[in-house]
Amino acid sequence: MKSTGIIRRVDELGRVVIPIEIRNQFDIVEKDPIEIYVNGSSIVLKKFEPNCIFCGNNKDLLSYNDKLICSDCATKIGSLEQE
């Protein structure tokens, strides 16, 4: 990981402000969902990007029964023969 040299304090409600320079760099705007990961002793924030439930692709997503599936996986599923 690369250090930015920026330090922020956690407020009394547990919030931390992400600096505008970092939000701009990752195209994060107000109300964007952020994923929180733990990696050993590190906390990692990542802009949430919806993806296919089968392959993880985030391009050409289709919604089926409130689940996201990419067009490639939808095509593969559609070509399966039913027994």
C-alpha positions in Angstrom: 0.0 0.0 0.0 1.1 3.6 -0.7 0.9 6.1 2.1 -0.8 9.4 1.3 0.6 11.2 4.4 -2.9 12.4 5.3 -4.1 11.7 8.8 -7.7 12.0 9.9 -9.3 11.6 13.4 -12.3 9.4 14.0 -15.1 11.6 15.4 -17.4 10.7 18.3 -19.8 8.9 16.0 -17.0 6.8 14.4 -16.8 8.7 11.2 -13.7 9.5 9.1 -13.7 12.1 6.3 -12.1 10.9 3.1 -10.1 13.8 1.7 -11.5 15.4 -1.5 -8.3 14.7 -3.4 -8.8 10.9 -2.8 -12.5 11.1 -3.5 -11.8 12.8 -6.8 -9.0 10.3 -7.7 -11.5 7.4 -7.3 -14.6 9.2 -8.6 -16.4 9.0 -5.3 -19.3 11.4 -4.8 -21.8 12.0 -2.1 -24.0 9.0 -1.3 -21.8 6.5 -3.2 -21.6 3.1 -1.5 -18.2 2.1 -0.1 -17.1 -1.4 0.8 -15.1 -2.0 3.9 -12.5 -4.8 4.0 -10.1 -6.0 6.7 -6.7 -7.2 5.6 -4.7 -8.3 8.6 -4.3 -5.2 10.7 -5.4 -2.9 7.9 -8.9 -1.4 7.1 -9.4 -1.0 3.3 -12.1 1.2 1.8 -13.2 0.5 -1.8 -15.8 2.1 -4.0 -18.6 -0.5 -4.4 -19.1 -1.8 -7.9 -21.9 -4.3 -8.5 -20.7 -7.5 -10.2 -21.9 -10.8 -11.6 -22.8 -13.3 -8.9 -21.1 -16.1 -11.0 -17.9 -14.7 -12.4 -17.4 -11.3 -10.8 -17.5 -9.3 -14.0 -18.8 -5.8 -13.7 -19.7 -5.1 -17.3 -23.0 -5.6 -19.2 -24.9 -6.7 -16.1 -28.5 -7.9 -16.3 -30.9 -8.2 -13.3 -32.6 -11.5 -12.8 -34.7 -12.1 -9.6 -32.8 -9.2 -7.9 -29.4 -10.8 -8.7 -26.9 -9.4 -11.2 -25.6 -11.6 -14.0 -23.3 -10.6 -16.8 -24.4 -11.2 -20.4 -21.7 -13.8 -20.9 -23.0 -15.9 -17.9 -26.6 -15.4 -19.0 -25.7 -16.7 -22.4 -24.0 -19.8 -20.9 -26.9 -20.4 -18.6 -29.3 -20.1 -21.5 -27.4 -22.7 -23.5 -27.5 -25.3 -20.8 -29.7 -28.3 -21.7 -32.4 -29.3 -19.2 -32.5 -32.9 -18.3 
